[in-house]
């Protein structure tokens, strides 16, 4: 077992492994109820620059019809009225900026496109490699 001593050793292109990656969400429904769900079909990747994290980038394409919340009626509503999956089959995220916050935390900002409308969103990701 080896450890990576320098971030520069990680520089390169990566493809998300769908078997080991989860695209999940939590949304509020009413005052206190939280709905948890995930998207099961997606593709994406990243370019990591260990020496200059700001040069890194992330992209993701999600199939809208793959949303799952463990409630058929709610899933049908999400695919139809909320996501309009028939008209807009994909959701996309493309990073616009990556900033290293500390040794294991990064801020990834980008554009999320849902139903053809792009919105800028910030996000935090944690490096989950073995420590």
N, CA, C and O atoms as a Tinker XYZ file with bonds, in Angstrom:
   524  protein
     1  N      0.842000   -1.174000    0.000000    73     2
     2  CA     0.000000    0.000000    0.000000    64     1     3
     3  C      0.891000    1.242000    0.000000    63     2     4     5
     4  O      1.826000    1.349000    0.793000    81     3
     5  N      0.593000    2.157000   -0.882000    73     3     6
     6  CA     1.400000    3.368000   -0.945000    64     5     7
     7  C      0.532000    4.594000   -0.727000    63     6     8     9
     8  O     -0.679000    4.568000   -0.947000    81     7
     9  N      1.161000    5.644000   -0.301000    73     7    10
    10  CA     0.446000    6.905000   -0.142000    64     9    11
    11  C      1.026000    7.912000   -1.117000    63    10    12    13
    12  O      2.181000    7.804000   -1.528000    81    11
    13  N      0.231000    8.871000   -1.472000    73    11    14
    14  CA     0.672000    9.908000   -2.390000    64    13    15
    15  C      1.217000   11.056000   -1.564000    63    14    16    17
    16  O      0.510000   11.616000   -0.726000    81    15
    17  N      2.472000   11.408000   -1.799000    73    15    18
    18  CA     3.087000   12.445000   -0.984000    64    17    19
    19  C      2.887000   13.839000   -1.559000    63    18    20    21
    20  O      2.942000   14.823000   -0.821000    81    19
    21  N      2.656000   13.940000   -2.864000    73    19    22
    22  CA     2.478000   15.243000   -3.486000    64    21    23
    23  C      1.202000   15.240000   -4.318000    63    22    24    25
    24  O      0.889000   14.264000   -4.998000    81    23
    25  N      0.479000   16.339000   -4.251000    73    23    26
    26  CA    -0.715000   16.451000   -5.080000    64    25    27
    27  C     -0.364000   16.403000   -6.560000    63    26    28    29
    28  O     -1.184000   15.978000   -7.374000    81    27
    29  N      0.837000   16.832000   -6.919000    73    27    30
    30  CA     1.227000   16.827000   -8.331000    64    29    31
    31  C      1.205000   15.421000   -8.919000    63    30    32    33
    32  O      1.060000   15.256000  -10.130000    81    31
    33  N      1.350000   14.405000   -8.066000    73    31    34
    34  CA     1.298000   13.025000   -8.534000    64    33    35
    35  C     -0.097000   12.643000   -9.013000    63    34    36    37
    36  O     -0.256000   11.647000   -9.718000    81    35
    37  N     -1.105000   13.417000   -8.641000    73    35    38
    38  CA    -2.481000   13.132000   -9.048000    64    37    39
    39  C     -2.883000   13.835000  -10.335000    63    38    40    41
    40  O     -3.972000   13.586000  -10.851000    81    39
    41  N     -2.041000   14.699000  -10.863000    73    39    42
    42  CA    -2.384000   15.465000  -12.053000    64    41    43
    43  C     -2.757000   14.525000  -13.195000    63    42    44    45
    44  O     -2.038000   13.574000  -13.498000    81    43
    45  N     -3.903000   14.815000  -13.823000    73    43    46
    46  CA    -4.335000   14.010000  -14.961000    64    45    47
    47  C     -5.834000   14.056000  -15.153000    63    46    48    49
    48  O     -6.556000   14.740000  -14.428000    81    47
    49  N     -6.286000   13.308000  -16.150000    73    47    50
    50  CA    -7.711000   13.206000  -16.460000    64    49    51
    51  C     -8.307000   12.000000  -15.754000    63    50    52    53
    52  O     -7.683000   10.942000  -15.671000    81    51
    53  N     -9.519000   12.171000  -15.246000    73    51    54
    54  CA   -10.220000   11.109000  -14.539000    64    53    55
    55  C    -11.639000   10.996000  -15.073000    63    54    56    57
    56  O    -12.239000   11.987000  -15.487000    81    55
    57  N    -12.169000    9.773000  -15.058000    73    55    58
    58  CA   -13.557000    9.522000  -15.429000    64    57    59
    59  C    -14.249000    8.971000  -14.194000    63    58    60    61
    60  O    -13.708000    8.094000  -13.521000    81    59
    61  N    -15.440000    9.473000  -13.888000    73    59    62
    62  CA   -16.176000    8.976000  -12.733000    64    61    63
    63  C    -16.530000    7.510000  -12.950000    63    62    64    65
    64  O    -16.998000    7.130000  -14.024000    81    63
    65  N    -16.310000    6.703000  -11.943000    73    63    66
    66  CA   -16.670000    5.289000  -11.956000    64    65    67
    67  C    -18.073000    5.184000  -11.372000    63    66    68    69
    68  O    -18.258000    5.357000  -10.168000    81    67
    69  N    -19.057000    4.904000  -12.213000    73    67    70
    70  CA   -20.456000    4.877000  -11.772000    64    69    71
    71  C    -20.693000    3.851000  -10.661000    63    70    72    73
    72  O    -21.611000    4.014000   -9.857000    81    71
    73  N    -19.881000    2.805000  -10.608000    73    71    74
    74  CA   -20.042000    1.802000   -9.560000    64    73    75
    75  C    -19.564000    2.310000   -8.199000    63    74    76    77
    76  O    -19.945000    1.762000   -7.164000    81    75
    77  N    -18.732000    3.352000   -8.196000    73    75    78
    78  CA   -18.168000    3.861000   -6.940000    64    77    79
    79  C    -18.520000    5.314000   -6.661000    63    78    80    81
    80  O    -18.022000    5.905000   -5.702000    81    79
    81  N    -19.368000    5.884000   -7.489000    73    79    82
    82  CA   -19.733000    7.288000   -7.350000    64    81    83
    83  C    -21.231000    7.391000   -7.144000    63    82    84    85
    84  O    -22.005000    6.658000   -7.759000    81    83
    85  N    -21.633000    8.300000   -6.280000    73    83    86
    86  CA   -23.056000    8.502000   -6.037000    64    85    87
    87  C    -23.374000    9.980000   -6.213000    63    86    88    89
    88  O    -22.685000   10.845000   -5.672000    81    87
    89  N    -24.430000   10.258000   -6.979000    73    87    90
    90  CA   -24.938000   11.613000   -7.139000    64    89    91
    91  C    -26.231000   11.656000   -6.330000    63    90    92    93
    92  O    -27.264000   11.150000   -6.768000    81    91
    93  N    -26.164000   12.257000   -5.160000    73    91    94
    94  CA   -27.296000   12.245000   -4.231000    64    93    95
    95  C    -27.709000   13.663000   -3.875000    63    94    96    97
    96  O    -26.954000   14.615000   -4.072000    81    95
    97  N    -28.920000   13.785000   -3.349000    73    95    98
    98  CA   -29.424000   15.089000   -2.934000    64    97    99
    99  C    -30.331000   14.936000   -1.722000    63    98   100   101
   100  O    -30.869000   13.862000   -1.457000    81    99
   101  N    -30.485000   16.025000   -1.002000    73    99   102
   102  CA   -31.434000   16.129000    0.103000    64   101   103
   103  C    -32.206000   17.414000   -0.137000    63   102   104   105
   104  O    -31.617000   18.474000   -0.344000    81   103
   105  N    -33.531000   17.311000   -0.106000    73   103   106
   106  CA   -34.376000   18.488000   -0.328000    64   105   107
   107  C    -35.411000   18.566000    0.780000    63   106   108   109
   108  O    -35.870000   17.543000    1.289000    81   107
   109  N    -35.770000   19.765000    1.145000    73   107   110
   110  CA   -36.818000   19.957000    2.147000    64   109   111
   111  C    -38.180000   19.874000    1.489000    63   110   112   113
   112  O    -38.412000   20.425000    0.413000    81   111
   113  N    -39.074000   19.168000    2.166000    73   111   114
   114  CA   -40.460000   19.069000    1.731000    64   113   115
   115  C    -41.297000   19.433000    2.948000    63   114   116   117
   116  O    -41.212000   18.762000    3.977000    81   115
   117  N    -42.072000   20.444000    2.852000    73   115   118
   118  CA   -42.810000   21.046000    3.972000    64   117   119
   119  C    -41.811000   21.640000    4.962000    63   118   120   121
   120  O    -40.669000   21.923000    4.601000    81   119
   121  N    -42.233000   21.826000    6.184000    73   119   122
   122  CA   -41.395000   22.521000    7.163000    64   121   123
   123  C    -40.204000   21.698000    7.655000    63   122   124   125
   124  O    -39.099000   22.228000    7.768000    81   123
   125  N    -40.408000   20.429000    7.945000    73   123   126
   126  CA   -39.325000   19.678000    8.572000    64   125   127
   127  C    -38.970000   18.377000    7.864000    63   126   128   129
   128  O    -37.971000   17.749000    8.217000    81   127
   129  N    -39.739000   17.962000    6.895000    73   127   130
   130  CA   -39.476000   16.704000    6.216000    64   129   131
   131  C    -38.371000   16.877000    5.181000    63   130   132   133
   132  O    -38.378000   17.826000    4.397000    81   131
   133  N    -37.443000   15.963000    5.192000    73   131   134
   134  CA   -36.374000   15.967000    4.196000    64   133   135
   135  C    -36.565000   14.778000    3.263000    63   134   136   137
   136  O    -36.846000   13.663000    3.703000    81   135
   137  N    -36.411000   15.031000    1.994000    73   135   138
   138  CA   -36.490000   13.987000    0.983000    64   137   139
   139  C    -35.077000   13.706000    0.496000    63   138   140   141
   140  O    -34.355000   14.616000    0.090000    81   139
   141  N    -34.696000   12.445000    0.541000    73   139   142
   142  CA   -33.377000   12.043000    0.060000    64   141   143
   143  C    -33.554000   11.276000   -1.245000    63   142   144   145
   144  O    -34.493000   10.497000   -1.409000    81   143
   145  N    -32.648000   11.511000   -2.145000    73   143   146
   146  CA   -32.725000   10.814000   -3.420000    64   145   147
   147  C    -31.376000   10.754000   -4.091000    63   146   148   149
   148  O    -30.370000   11.237000   -3.570000    81   147
   149  N    -31.381000   10.146000   -5.262000    73   147   150
   150  CA   -30.144000   10.032000   -6.027000    64   149   151
   151  C    -30.475000    9.911000   -7.509000    63   150   152   153
   152  O    -31.609000    9.630000   -7.895000    81   151
   153  N    -29.466000   10.127000   -8.312000    73   151   154
   154  CA   -29.561000    9.899000   -9.747000    64   153   155
   155  C    -28.711000    8.675000  -10.044000    63   154   156   157
   156  O    -27.555000    8.598000   -9.628000    81   155
   157  N    -29.286000    7.717000  -10.762000    73   155   158
   158  CA   -28.589000    6.459000  -10.978000    64   157   159
   159  C    -27.792000    6.383000  -12.276000    63   158   160   161
   160  O    -26.898000    5.545000  -12.397000    81   159
   161  N    -28.100000    7.246000  -13.256000    73   159   162
   162  CA   -27.405000    7.176000  -14.542000    64   161   163
   163  C    -26.738000    8.523000  -14.819000    63   162   164   165
   164  O    -27.407000    9.551000  -14.921000    81   163
   165  N    -25.424000    8.498000  -14.937000    73   163   166
   166  CA   -24.672000    9.730000  -15.162000    64   165   167
   167  C    -23.304000    9.394000  -15.740000    63   166   168   169
   168  O    -22.828000    8.263000  -15.642000    81   167
   169  N    -22.694000   10.389000  -16.336000    73   167   170
   170  CA   -21.309000   10.295000  -16.793000    64   169   171
   171  C    -20.614000   11.579000  -16.374000    63   170   172   173
   172  O    -21.253000   12.618000  -16.208000    81   171
   173  N    -19.338000   11.502000  -16.211000    73   171   174
   174  CA   -18.616000   12.711000  -15.837000    64   173   175
   175  C    -17.147000   12.432000  -15.658000    63   174   176   177
   176  O    -16.680000   11.297000  -15.758000    81   175
   177  N    -16.444000   13.492000  -15.395000    73   175   178
   178  CA   -15.020000   13.355000  -15.200000    64   177   179
   179  C    -14.416000   14.627000  -14.654000    63   178   180   181
   180  O    -15.106000   15.600000  -14.349000    81   179
   181  N    -13.116000   14.582000  -14.544000    73   179   182
   182  CA   -12.399000   15.729000  -13.996000    64   181   183
   183  C    -10.994000   15.762000  -14.565000    63   182   184   185
   184  O    -10.420000   14.733000  -14.923000    81   183
   185  N    -10.464000   16.956000  -14.638000    73   183   186
   186  CA    -9.042000   17.142000  -14.883000    64   185   187
   187  C     -8.488000   17.728000  -13.594000    63   186   188   189
   188  O     -8.932000   18.786000  -13.149000    81   187
   189  N     -7.525000   17.048000  -12.997000    73   187   190
   190  CA    -6.914000   17.527000  -11.760000    64   189   191
   191  C     -5.503000   18.019000  -12.039000    63   190   192   193
   192  O     -4.707000   17.342000  -12.690000    81   191
   193  N     -5.215000   19.192000  -11.542000    73   191   194
   194  CA    -3.870000   19.756000  -11.631000    64   193   195
   195  C     -3.379000   19.937000  -10.200000    63   194   196   197
   196  O     -3.743000   20.899000   -9.523000    81   195
   197  N     -2.550000   19.003000   -9.751000    73   195   198
   198  CA    -2.077000   19.019000   -8.374000    64   197   199
   199  C     -1.207000   20.206000   -8.024000    63   198   200   201
   200  O     -1.175000   20.630000   -6.869000    81   199
   201  N     -0.503000   20.746000   -8.996000    73   199   202
   202  CA     0.343000   21.910000   -8.741000    64   201   203
   203  C     -0.449000   23.210000   -8.761000    63   202   204   205
   204  O     -0.120000   24.157000   -8.046000    81   203
   205  N     -1.477000   23.251000   -9.568000    73   203   206
   206  CA    -2.319000   24.452000   -9.693000    64   205   207
   207  C     -3.787000   24.031000   -9.654000    63   206   208   209
   208  O     -4.416000   23.926000  -10.707000    81   207
   209  N     -4.349000   23.788000   -8.470000    73   207   210
   210  CA    -5.738000   23.341000   -8.374000    64   209   211
   211  C     -6.723000   24.241000   -9.112000    63   210   212   213
   212  O     -7.761000   23.767000   -9.575000    81   211
   213  N     -6.417000   25.526000   -9.229000    73   211   214
   214  CA    -7.333000   26.438000   -9.919000    64   213   215
   215  C     -7.453000   26.116000  -11.409000    63   214   216   217
   216  O     -8.384000   26.578000  -12.068000    81   215
   217  N     -6.522000   25.332000  -11.939000    73   215   218
   218  CA    -6.583000   24.919000  -13.346000    64   217   219
   219  C     -7.373000   23.622000  -13.520000    63   218   220   221
   220  O     -7.547000   23.153000  -14.645000    81   219
   221  N     -7.849000   23.043000  -12.432000    73   219   222
   222  CA    -8.621000   21.804000  -12.482000    64   221   223
   223  C    -10.042000   22.087000  -12.951000    63   222   224   225
   224  O    -10.486000   23.235000  -12.959000    81   223
   225  N    -10.748000   21.036000  -13.339000    73   223   226
   226  CA   -12.122000   21.209000  -13.782000    64   225   227
   227  C    -12.924000   19.930000  -13.613000    63   226   228   229
   228  O    -12.364000   18.836000  -13.545000    81   227
   229  N    -14.247000   20.079000  -13.547000    73   227   230
   230  CA   -15.159000   18.954000  -13.358000    64   229   231
   231  C    -16.329000   19.120000  -14.310000    63   230   232   233
   232  O    -16.778000   20.241000  -14.549000    81   231
   233  N    -16.826000   18.022000  -14.856000    73   231   234
   234  CA   -18.030000   18.064000  -15.684000    64   233   235
   235  C    -18.866000   16.828000  -15.387000    63   234   236   237
   236  O    -18.335000   15.774000  -15.036000    81   235
   237  N    -20.164000   16.968000  -15.531000    73   235   238
   238  CA   -21.097000   15.910000  -15.167000    64   237   239
   239  C    -22.348000   16.030000  -16.019000    63   238   240   241
   240  O    -22.871000   17.128000  -16.207000    81   239
   241  N    -22.830000   14.903000  -16.536000    73   239   242
   242  CA   -24.100000   14.844000  -17.250000    64   241   243
   243  C    -24.953000   13.782000  -16.572000    63   242   244   245
   244  O    -24.535000   12.631000  -16.445000    81   243
   245  N    -26.142000   14.165000  -16.141000    73   243   246
   246  CA   -27.048000   13.285000  -15.402000    64   245   247
   247  C    -28.295000   13.047000  -16.239000    63   246   248   249
   248  O    -28.846000   13.984000  -16.817000    81   247
   249  N    -28.741000   11.800000  -16.306000    73   247   250
   250  CA   -29.993000   11.479000  -16.991000    64   249   251
   251  C    -31.151000   11.774000  -16.036000    63   250   252   253
   252  O    -31.266000   11.158000  -14.977000    81   251
   253  N    -32.001000   12.719000  -16.421000    73   251   254
   254  CA   -33.098000   13.165000  -15.553000    64   253   255
   255  C    -34.039000   12.024000  -15.184000    63   254   256   257
   256  O    -34.550000   11.990000  -14.064000    81   255
   257  N    -34.278000   11.093000  -16.099000    73   255   258
   258  CA   -35.181000    9.972000  -15.826000    64   257   259
   259  C    -34.641000    8.999000  -14.788000    63   258   260   261
   260  O    -35.363000    8.102000  -14.353000    81   259
   261  N    -33.396000    9.159000  -14.387000    73   259   262
   262  CA   -32.805000    8.207000  -13.445000    64   261   263
   263  C    -32.981000    8.617000  -11.986000    63   262   264   265
   264  O    -32.418000    7.973000  -11.101000    81   263
   265  N    -33.750000    9.674000  -11.715000    73   263   266
   266  CA   -33.949000   10.118000  -10.334000    64   265   267
   267  C    -34.710000    9.046000   -9.548000    63   266   268   269
   268  O    -35.683000    8.477000  -10.043000    81   267
   269  N    -34.260000    8.781000   -8.325000    73   267   270
   270  CA   -34.870000    7.780000   -7.449000    64   269   271
   271  C    -34.965000    8.329000   -6.031000    63   270   272   273
   272  O    -33.976000    8.805000   -5.473000    81   271
   273  N    -36.165000    8.258000   -5.453000    73   271   274
   274  CA   -36.348000    8.673000   -4.059000    64   273   275
   275  C    -37.003000    7.574000   -3.219000    63   274   276   277
   276  O    -37.351000    7.798000   -2.060000    81   275
   277  N    -37.168000    6.393000   -3.806000    73   275   278
   278  CA   -37.843000    5.264000   -3.152000    64   277   279
   279  C    -39.340000    5.513000   -2.953000    63   278   280   281
   280  O    -39.967000    4.942000   -2.061000    81   279
   281  N    -39.889000    6.368000   -3.794000    73   279   282
   282  CA   -41.329000    6.639000   -3.768000    64   281   283
   283  C    -41.757000    6.838000   -5.219000    63   282   284   285
   284  O    -41.475000    7.879000   -5.814000    81   283
   285  N    -42.441000    5.835000   -5.794000    73   283   286
   286  CA   -42.801000    5.871000   -7.217000    64   285   287
   287  C    -43.585000    7.111000   -7.605000    63   286   288   289
   288  O    -43.318000    7.727000   -8.637000    81   287
   289  N    -44.545000    7.471000   -6.784000    73   287   290
   290  CA   -45.376000    8.633000   -7.099000    64   289   291
   291  C    -44.534000    9.914000   -7.125000    63   290   292   293
   292  O    -44.671000   10.734000   -8.033000    81   291
   293  N    -43.678000   10.077000   -6.142000    73   291   294
   294  CA   -42.815000   11.258000   -6.093000    64   293   295
   295  C    -41.817000   11.247000   -7.259000    63   294   296   297
   296  O    -41.564000   12.286000   -7.869000    81   295
   297  N    -41.250000   10.069000   -7.571000    73   295   298
   298  CA   -40.309000    9.973000   -8.689000    64   297   299
   299  C    -40.984000   10.371000   -9.998000    63   298   300   301
   300  O    -40.389000   11.069000  -10.819000    81   299
   301  N    -42.208000    9.935000  -10.188000    73   299   302
   302  CA   -42.960000   10.295000  -11.399000    64   301   303
   303  C    -43.172000   11.809000  -11.455000    63   302   304   305
   304  O    -43.031000   12.415000  -12.517000    81   303
   305  N    -43.507000   12.413000  -10.332000    73   303   306
   306  CA   -43.696000   13.862000  -10.266000    64   305   307
   307  C    -42.383000   14.598000  -10.564000    63   306   308   309
   308  O    -42.372000   15.580000  -11.306000    81   307
   309  N    -41.290000   14.123000   -9.988000    73   307   310
   310  CA   -39.989000   14.753000  -10.230000    64   309   311
   311  C    -39.588000   14.662000  -11.697000    63   310   312   313
   312  O    -39.128000   15.643000  -12.281000    81   311
   313  N    -39.763000   13.479000  -12.293000    73   311   314
   314  CA   -39.395000   13.301000  -13.704000    64   313   315
   315  C    -40.276000   14.129000  -14.626000    63   314   316   317
   316  O    -39.823000   14.634000  -15.653000    81   315
   317  N    -41.538000   14.258000  -14.247000    73   315   318
   318  CA   -42.488000   14.975000  -15.091000    64   317   319
   319  C    -42.521000   16.466000  -14.847000    63   318   320   321
   320  O    -41.881000   17.242000  -15.557000    81   319
   321  N    -43.261000   16.852000  -13.850000    73   319   322
   322  CA   -43.522000   18.272000  -13.604000    64   321   323
   323  C    -42.273000   19.063000  -13.195000    63   322   324   325
   324  O    -42.097000   20.205000  -13.619000    81   323
   325  N    -41.419000   18.468000  -12.384000    73   323   326
   326  CA   -40.270000   19.212000  -11.870000    64   325   327
   327  C    -39.106000   19.256000  -12.865000    63   326   328   329
   328  O    -38.614000   20.336000  -13.190000    81   327
   329  N    -38.663000   18.091000  -13.351000    73   327   330
   330  CA   -37.504000   18.040000  -14.246000    64   329   331
   331  C    -37.874000   18.087000  -15.729000    63   330   332   333
   332  O    -37.024000   18.397000  -16.564000    81   331
   333  N    -39.123000   17.786000  -16.064000    73   331   334
   334  CA   -39.557000   17.715000  -17.469000    64   333   335
   335  C    -38.582000   16.867000  -18.279000    63   334   336   337
   336  O    -38.057000   17.306000  -19.302000    81   335
   337  N    -38.350000   15.644000  -17.800000    73   335   338
   338  CA   -37.344000   14.767000  -18.396000    64   337   339
   339  C    -37.618000   14.445000  -19.861000    63   338   340   341
   340  O    -36.677000   14.201000  -20.616000    81   339
   341  N    -38.870000   14.437000  -20.280000    73   339   342
   342  CA   -39.171000   14.187000  -21.686000    64   341   343
   343  C    -38.643000   15.284000  -22.589000    63   342   344   345
   344  O    -38.169000   15.007000  -23.690000    81   343
   345  N    -38.717000   16.508000  -22.141000    73   343   346
   346  CA   -38.259000   17.664000  -22.915000    64   345   347
   347  C    -36.780000   17.971000  -22.663000    63   346   348   349
   348  O    -36.061000   18.378000  -23.575000    81   347
   349  N    -36.337000   17.776000  -21.431000    73   347   350
   350  CA   -34.953000   18.065000  -21.026000    64   349   351
   351  C    -34.357000   16.796000  -20.411000    63   350   352   353
   352  O    -34.356000   16.650000  -19.189000    81   351
   353  N    -33.854000   15.883000  -21.234000    73   351   354
   354  CA   -33.424000   14.577000  -20.724000    64   353   355
   355  C    -32.182000   14.589000  -19.836000    63   354   356   357
   356  O    -31.923000   13.616000  -19.127000    81   355
   357  N    -31.410000   15.677000  -19.865000    73   355   358
   358  CA   -30.192000   15.694000  -19.048000    64   357   359
   359  C    -30.086000   16.944000  -18.188000    63   358   360   361
   360  O    -30.625000   18.001000  -18.515000    81   359
   361  N    -29.385000   16.790000  -17.093000    73   359   362
   362  CA   -28.942000   17.895000  -16.248000    64   361   363
   363  C    -27.425000   17.909000  -16.412000    63   362   364   365
   364  O    -26.803000   16.850000  -16.498000    81   363
   365  N    -26.828000   19.086000  -16.457000    73   363   366
   366  CA   -25.374000   19.136000  -16.610000    64   365   367
   367  C    -24.758000   20.073000  -15.583000    63   366   368   369
   368  O    -25.370000   21.051000  -15.153000    81   367
   369  N    -23.535000   19.748000  -15.206000    73   367   370
   370  CA   -22.741000   20.624000  -14.354000    64   369   371
   371  C    -21.379000   20.768000  -15.012000    63   370   372   373
   372  O    -20.754000   19.777000  -15.391000    81   371
   373  N    -20.925000   22.001000  -15.144000    73   371   374
   374  CA   -19.591000   22.294000  -15.660000    64   373   375
   375  C    -18.936000   23.287000  -14.714000    63   374   376   377
   376  O    -19.476000   24.365000  -14.466000    81   375
   377  N    -17.781000   22.925000  -14.191000    73   375   378
   378  CA   -17.112000   23.821000  -13.247000    64   377   379
   379  C    -16.609000   25.076000  -13.945000    63   378   380   381
   380  O    -16.242000   25.060000  -15.120000    81   379
   381  N    -16.604000   26.155000  -13.187000    73   379   382
   382  CA   -16.049000   27.423000  -13.671000    64   381   383
   383  C    -14.855000   27.856000  -12.832000    63   382   384   385
   384  O    -14.062000   28.689000  -13.271000    81   383
   385  N    -14.716000   27.301000  -11.628000    73   383   386
   386  CA   -13.591000   27.643000  -10.753000    64   385   387
   387  C    -13.385000   26.536000   -9.725000    63   386   388   389
   388  O    -14.343000   25.936000   -9.238000    81   387
   389  N    -12.131000   26.279000   -9.407000    73   387   390
   390  CA   -11.766000   25.323000   -8.363000    64   389   391
   391  C    -10.762000   26.017000   -7.452000    63   390   392   393
   392  O     -9.770000   26.577000   -7.920000    81   391
   393  N    -11.026000   25.977000   -6.149000    73   391   394
   394  CA   -10.113000   26.597000   -5.184000    64   393   395
   395  C     -9.834000   25.610000   -4.057000    63   394   396   397
   396  O    -10.760000   24.997000   -3.525000    81   395
   397  N     -8.577000   25.455000   -3.694000    73   395   398
   398  CA    -8.207000   24.597000   -2.577000    64   397   399
   399  C     -8.386000   25.384000   -1.294000    63   398   400   401
   400  O     -7.807000   26.457000   -1.129000    81   399
   401  N     -9.200000   24.841000   -0.374000    73   399   402
   402  CA    -9.460000   25.510000    0.901000    64   401   403
   403  C     -8.452000   25.107000    1.969000    63   402   404   405
   404  O     -7.997000   25.940000    2.752000    81   403
   405  N     -8.109000   23.827000    1.993000    73   403   406
   406  CA    -7.080000   23.315000    2.894000    64   405   407
   407  C     -6.588000   22.000000    2.299000    63   406   408   409
   408  O     -6.830000   21.726000    1.123000    81   407
   409  N     -5.913000   21.199000    3.082000    73   407   410
   410  CA    -5.295000   19.987000    2.543000    64   409   411
   411  C     -6.285000   19.008000    1.912000    63   410   412   413
   412  O     -5.933000   18.317000    0.956000    81   411
   413  N     -7.505000   18.935000    2.420000    73   411   414
   414  CA    -8.469000   17.957000    1.903000    64   413   415
   415  C     -9.784000   18.562000    1.421000    63   414   416   417
   416  O    -10.685000   17.818000    1.032000    81   415
   417  N     -9.922000   19.872000    1.435000    73   415   418
   418  CA   -11.181000   20.498000    1.031000    64   417   419
   419  C    -10.973000   21.445000   -0.144000    63   418   420   421
   420  O    -10.000000   22.196000   -0.213000    81   419
   421  N    -11.925000   21.376000   -1.057000    73   419   422
   422  CA   -11.890000   22.208000   -2.257000    64   421   423
   423  C    -13.252000   22.840000   -2.455000    63   422   424   425
   424  O    -14.273000   22.254000   -2.094000    81   423
   425  N    -13.273000   24.010000   -3.016000    73   423   426
   426  CA   -14.531000   24.649000   -3.393000    64   425   427
   427  C    -14.600000   24.603000   -4.914000    63   426   428   429
   428  O    -13.719000   25.114000   -5.605000    81   427
   429  N    -15.662000   23.981000   -5.423000    73   427   430
   430  CA   -15.869000   23.875000   -6.860000    64   429   431
   431  C    -17.110000   24.676000   -7.193000    63   430   432   433
   432  O    -18.206000   24.335000   -6.749000    81   431
   433  N    -16.955000   25.728000   -7.961000    73   431   434
   434  CA   -18.092000   26.525000   -8.416000    64   433   435
   435  C    -18.327000   26.196000   -9.878000    63   434   436   437
   436  O    -17.398000   25.849000  -10.607000    81   435
   437  N    -19.577000   26.309000  -10.299000    73   435   438
   438  CA   -19.848000   26.007000  -11.693000    64   437   439
   439  C    -21.268000   26.327000  -12.081000    63   438   440   441
   440  O    -22.031000   26.916000  -11.315000    81   439
   441  N    -21.604000   25.926000  -13.289000    73   439   442
   442  CA   -22.939000   26.149000  -13.829000    64   441   443
   443  C    -23.700000   24.838000  -13.864000    63   442   444   445
   444  O    -23.244000   23.857000  -14.451000    81   443
   445  N    -24.869000   24.830000  -13.228000    73   443   446
   446  CA   -25.769000   23.691000  -13.233000    64   445   447
   447  C    -26.922000   24.034000  -14.162000    63   446   448   449
   448  O    -27.589000   25.053000  -13.985000    81   447
   449  N    -27.155000   23.183000  -15.150000    73   447   450
   450  CA   -28.238000   23.411000  -16.106000    64   449   451
   451  C    -29.344000   22.396000  -15.836000    63   450   452   453
   452  O    -29.142000   21.188000  -15.960000    81   451
   453  N    -30.522000   22.913000  -15.462000    73   451   454
   454  CA   -31.708000   22.099000  -15.216000    64   453   455
   455  C    -32.837000   22.695000  -16.049000    63   454   456   457
   456  O    -33.085000   23.899000  -15.988000    81   455
   457  N    -33.514000   21.865000  -16.819000    73   455   458
   458  CA   -34.605000   22.308000  -17.707000    64   457   459
   459  C    -34.148000   23.443000  -18.626000    63   458   460   461
   460  O    -34.907000   24.373000  -18.901000    81   459
   461  N    -32.924000   23.359000  -19.089000    73   459   462
   462  CA   -32.407000   24.339000  -20.027000    64   461   463
   463  C    -31.992000   25.663000  -19.419000    63   462   464   465
   464  O    -31.596000   26.575000  -20.145000    81   463
   465  N    -32.074000   25.788000  -18.106000    73   463   466
   466  CA   -31.724000   27.041000  -17.426000    64   465   467
   467  C    -30.441000   26.830000  -16.621000    63   466   468   469
   468  O    -30.354000   25.922000  -15.795000    81   467
   469  N    -29.455000   27.679000  -16.875000    73   467   470
   470  CA   -28.174000   27.589000  -16.164000    64   469   471
   471  C    -28.186000   28.485000  -14.933000    63   470   472   473
   472  O    -28.628000   29.633000  -14.983000    81   471
   473  N    -27.693000   27.937000  -13.832000    73   471   474
   474  CA   -27.542000   28.698000  -12.596000    64   473   475
   475  C    -26.134000   28.445000  -12.065000    63   474   476   477
   476  O    -25.619000   27.329000  -12.133000    81   475
   477  N    -25.530000   29.493000  -11.542000    73   475   478
   478  CA   -24.214000   29.341000  -10.918000    64   477   479
   479  C    -24.395000   28.769000   -9.523000    63   478   480   481
   480  O    -25.234000   29.235000   -8.752000    81   479
   481  N    -23.598000   27.752000   -9.205000    73   479   482
   482  CA   -23.696000   27.124000   -7.889000    64   481   483
   483  C    -22.305000   26.887000   -7.315000    63   482   484   485
   484  O    -21.393000   26.487000   -8.039000    81   483
   485  N    -22.141000   27.131000   -6.016000    73   483   486
   486  CA   -20.899000   26.746000   -5.346000    64   485   487
   487  C    -21.082000   25.348000   -4.767000    63   486   488   489
   488  O    -22.208000   24.928000   -4.502000    81   487
   489  N    -20.004000   24.644000   -4.576000    73   487   490
   490  CA   -20.089000   23.309000   -3.993000    64   489   491
   491  C    -18.799000   23.052000   -3.238000    63   490   492   493
   492  O    -17.754000   23.614000   -3.566000    81   491
   493  N    -18.874000   22.197000   -2.222000    73   491   494
   494  CA   -17.682000   21.793000   -1.483000    64   493   495
   495  C    -17.511000   20.302000   -1.657000    63   494   496   497
   496  O    -18.465000   19.533000   -1.543000    81   495
   497  N    -16.293000   19.908000   -1.934000    73   495   498
   498  CA   -15.957000   18.507000   -2.072000    64   497   499
   499  C    -14.821000   18.198000   -1.124000    63   498   500   501
   500  O    -13.978000   19.049000   -0.838000    81   499
   501  N    -14.811000   16.991000   -0.650000    73   499   502
   502  CA   -13.743000   16.566000    0.248000    64   501   503
   503  C    -12.945000   15.456000   -0.412000    63   502   504   505
   504  O    -13.510000   14.545000   -1.017000    81   503
   505  N    -11.651000   15.541000   -0.293000    73   503   506
   506  CA   -10.757000   14.507000   -0.791000    64   505   507
   507  C    -10.917000   13.317000    0.147000    63   506   508   509
   508  O    -10.590000   13.416000    1.330000    81   507
   509  N    -11.411000   12.203000   -0.359000    73   507   510
   510  CA   -11.687000   11.053000    0.499000    64   509   511
   511  C    -10.694000    9.913000    0.299000    63   510   512   513
   512  O    -11.020000    8.752000    0.549000    81   511
   513  N     -9.503000   10.236000   -0.143000    73   511   514
   514  CA    -8.482000    9.189000   -0.265000    64   513   515
   515  C     -8.128000    8.682000    1.121000    63   514   516   517
   516  O     -8.362000    9.354000    2.125000    81   515
   517  N     -7.561000    7.489000    1.156000    73   515   518
   518  CA    -7.124000    6.920000    2.437000    64   517   519
   519  C     -6.115000    7.848000    3.088000    63   518   520   521
   520  O     -5.230000    8.385000    2.422000    81   519
   521  N     -6.252000    8.030000    4.368000    73   519   522
   522  CA    -5.342000    8.919000    5.093000    64   521   523
   523  C     -4.305000    8.112000    5.830000    63   522   524
   524  O     -3.444000    8.679000    6.502000    81   523
